[in-house]
């Protein structure tokens, strides 16, 4: 086999410049030498002139080489300094009037830009670290192998470990494996060395050094939930105490009076006893209705999803109201994925409220709907007097109607929210009366 020939290395740039400079001056040097040696000069003169010509030729070639190579070395040194992160070096002679000066000017401008960017990044990183140290939530970052790569002081306190020891450990050994799976945001129970309770988990992805990472944020909900639970119990006890006291006070007073009347055994006493017993019966029934209404509000079952034809649903709700005219103005053909019984209760309540309001002004009520982007928007409006304080309409047991329980609208809202929708009630802007708007997803509530 023929041995492979070694590849020739290309000539260096400065060597090429030198050779080109020598080649450019070679014709003139040759011509000068021909004239020198062809003329009738003494030998010493010829040698001297030859030396002057050749040395001048080589000297000018070396000077040209230096003028080309030195700026390139300066530029390479500047770029190397920028690559190493030293932005303090500047090139002299940055004159935009010449190509070399323009190159120096652009390198100096690049150094200024990189210095500002590094300063901004340093300040932003300092702010981020300060925020992570001060916030009350725990922040963790895991790499693609599930190993901890970043943790803030709050997170280290929850793990019961110094940050230096926690870094590099896998999520399972830290008790955080559940945070890397499942939907987000969500609430989970975690028993960590630093604290056990209920947490809201938020998770997002980011890339660091070209590799995917997961950022996990844990917010402690225990204190907030306990405070909300305490406030809910306070509201519940206040409402129940009010209603029960309103019923027990007259019952106790009347019972005491009846005991006094019982000793007389006169016709007048018998009549007073009958009236008192009637009041006791009425208040007992009222208290029973209140407790039944509260139980109904507190025990709303989960929706049993099925198909609901919107047009038929609206016509049934309108047909149940016989006191005023309810006009079903309709809308596009649509089918709702929802609990039929709960939808009947929702729309019947809204139509009944509209009819109650319309009776005061001898007006009517209307039902219409439309679909938009996978949602059903149904509206029930009336010609009633409107409401003075719409903000209290969805407060449980708040009512403006005599004998009302105050749970109708609250029940409607619970039903709509259980189906992933919402209910709103406000005064009409184009006339007298109220407008109730129901917004429900056509495909049913999300999981």
Secondary structure, 3 states (H helix, E strand, C coil): CCCCCCCCCCCCHHHHHHHHHHHHHHHHHHHHHHHHHHCCCCHHHHHHHHHHHHHHHHHHHHHHHHHHHHHHHHHHHHHHHHHCCCCCCCCCCCCCCCHHHHHHHHHHHHHHHHHHHHHHHHHHHHHHHHHHHHCCCEEEEEECCCEEEEECHHHHHHHCCCHHHHCCCEHHHHCCHHHHCCCCCEEEEEECCCCEEEEEEEEEEEEECCEEEEEEEEEECHHHHHHHHHHHHHHHHHHHHHHHHHHHHHHHHHHHHHHHHHHHCCHHHHHHHHHHHHHHHHHHHHHHHHHHHHHHHHCCCCCCCEEEEHHHHHHHHHHCCCCCCEEEEECCCCEEEECHHHHHHHHHHHHHHHHHHHHHHCCCEEEEEEEECCEEEEEEEECCCCCCCHHHCCCCCCCCCCCCCCCHHHHHHHHHHHCCCEEEEEECCCCCCEEEEEEEECCCCCC
